[in-house]
Amino acid sequence: MLIASQNKDQIQKLKESLNREFEMKDLGPARKILGMEITRDREQGTLELSQSEYVAGVLRAFGMDQSKVSQTPLGAHFKLRAANEKTLARDAEYMKSVPYPNAIGSIMYSMIGSRPDLAYLVGVVSRFMSKPSKAHWQAVKWVMRYMKGTQDTCLRFKKDDKFEIRGYYDSDYATDLDRRRSITGFVFTAGGNTISWKSGLQRVVALSTTEAQYGPCRGS
């Protein structure tokens, strides 16, 4: 259990109350929870959330811990689209032993916890979970190779006297090769710290790059 509050007295009272009802042990300042490592520097006024150990475990689980590192999140040569029946039949034997949904779920957990840079990638490769092909699996392995090279990437929070909320947004026109839908991506920061992010397909088909940029206004 992780307890957080600006009032230390309230934290202590809650601990005492819980201790009267349950057998528990106070482990002190939070260092790790749900696969996320917490590093705090009070002198510098910083706090870091990292999932480096979790990512290392994911790479081992899928046999990618000894793979070469990829410098790019997803290679430009990947032109992914839904596999047709001929492709699925051709790759059926190979894909029998491929844990595609498990790999996507593992990558997604890292993205949700501390890796905004994986949001776009998860959105792309997760489209094919119902009928993945060998080409889709190659893209997932590329993502894991990128994760290996960025294993220590983390979210860093710091104090800032000027508290501002900012949003950054972009779209990728007609990236979905099957239905020609565009992708919307955004990230919000508060006081210079990343607090929210998302990447996903727009709900309707944009007819131009300008229209794709206004996707959120049209209910994407």
Steps between C-alpha positions, in 0.01 A plus 500: 500500500626847409388794713552854373410832661642846557421462870744265676291494816202367307719229347620395843144488639388284208792263551417464868135437420582233244752339733229455765279313255752306291840339527721730301856623465606857427758488221577872519516733198358350180763343277304259282137426420333295226821462304591869520815617678474830686813710547478823697761771552373747757799730466449533126122493536458218249310173482547236230271216394679222315405154375848388397480175698155426361617563143799271559258228615283547192801468271606179674149357488480539123861406425603850398752573775795406275367674189661793324388848604278701266558875490154580364163417664365335183681458170373704206490183288209362703182560299261306719150406395253225585611158375287333233397135513790393276757665728340357813505150351864540396606620848270272701766248603750771597246702701380199701784547747495882500343658813394813313226625741725440803780703344265788418362499854848506651609793283173681570552478878836672465343768280224570752739518794793713389563485125307754291741429213340156460143628457515530121667160464244323718220660302644366174586140592190445717270536197591152384455299820202300368684379187874569523740396226876449493548858375307635799713293737818634338375851578437405864853362529633825353314689775662275761842569352426871536393441861830324566692806383282735708461274803601771747265765359278633778259774600671775696299739715651817639394807691420806292411843636304573184211255489360481148290237330600446138376265231682378189309339216571357157336270247625253241281519190340177370751273675251213527552326166181295536243770574700815421449644845747746652673476836466759775773536762527738792689558823422736788748643748450678831786713628721346233416144612329248274168396650280368218547352153309311233527378143215347303305483177250773424140381484425639156700518177671836441500617138813716530798563726330818626186308589709239678652773720149601608411140579452555876243772429302246301485244778807288440 
